[in-house]
Amino acid sequence: MKIKAVIFDLDETLVDNLALHIEASTNVFAQFQKDTVVTEEDRQYAGMRISDIVKDMMRKLDIPEDRFDELYQKRQQIFLSLV
């Protein structure tokens, strides 16, 4: 069978996965802060690239930039395990 089309949902139009993104981000940054880093009501990160979200959270939590790759990869692994 020949594939005729592929659908990408980059802005949560078809699938609302915001809760999974929030859970993944909260989980990876929990070691640095006791409170939830981002909530579903706090949509400041909606539409942003995950890498930019991770960088912003790191800046807010005063985490050194050299930990970006480690935290980004960990966050992605958590997100994919939730999907």
C-alpha positions in Angstrom: 0.0 0.0 0.0 1.3 3.4 -1.0 1.2 6.2 1.7 -0.7 9.1 0.2 -0.5 11.5 3.2 0.9 12.0 6.6 -0.7 14.3 9.3 1.5 16.1 11.8 -0.2 17.7 14.8 2.3 20.3 15.9 0.0 22.6 17.7 -2.3 20.3 19.7 -5.2 20.7 17.2 -5.8 17.0 16.9 -4.4 15.6 20.1 -4.3 17.6 23.4 -1.0 16.3 24.9 -0.4 19.4 27.1 -0.9 17.4 30.3 1.8 14.9 29.2 4.2 17.8 28.4 3.6 19.3 31.8 4.1 16.0 33.6 7.4 15.3 31.7 8.7 18.8 32.5 7.6 18.7 36.1 9.2 15.3 36.6 12.6 16.2 35.1 12.8 19.5 37.1 11.4 18.2 40.4 14.8 17.6 41.7 15.6 21.3 41.5 12.3 22.7 42.9 9.6 21.3 45.2 6.7 23.1 43.5 5.3 22.3 40.1 7.3 24.1 37.5 4.4 24.7 35.1 0.7 24.0 35.4 -2.0 23.5 32.8 -3.4 26.9 33.7 0.1 28.4 32.9 0.1 28.3 29.1 3.2 30.5 28.7 5.0 27.7 27.0 2.2 26.7 24.6 3.6 26.7 21.1 7.2 26.9 22.1 9.9 24.5 21.1 10.7 22.0 23.8 14.4 23.0 23.7 13.4 26.6 24.4 11.1 25.5 27.3 13.9 23.5 28.8 16.3 26.4 28.5 13.8 28.8 30.1 13.1 26.5 33.0 16.8 26.0 33.5 17.3 29.8 33.6 14.4 30.2 36.1 15.8 27.5 38.3 19.4 28.7 38.1 20.6 25.5 36.5 24.0 25.7 34.7 23.7 25.7 30.8 26.1 22.7 30.6 23.3 20.5 31.9 21.0 21.3 28.9 21.7 18.1 26.9 21.3 15.9 29.9 18.0 17.5 31.1 16.6 17.8 27.5 17.2 14.1 26.8 15.8 13.0 30.2 12.7 15.1 29.6 12.1 13.7 26.1 12.5 10.1 27.5 9.9 10.8 30.2 7.5 12.4 27.7 7.9 9.4 25.2 7.3 7.0 28.1 4.0 8.7 28.9 2.7 8.8 25.3 
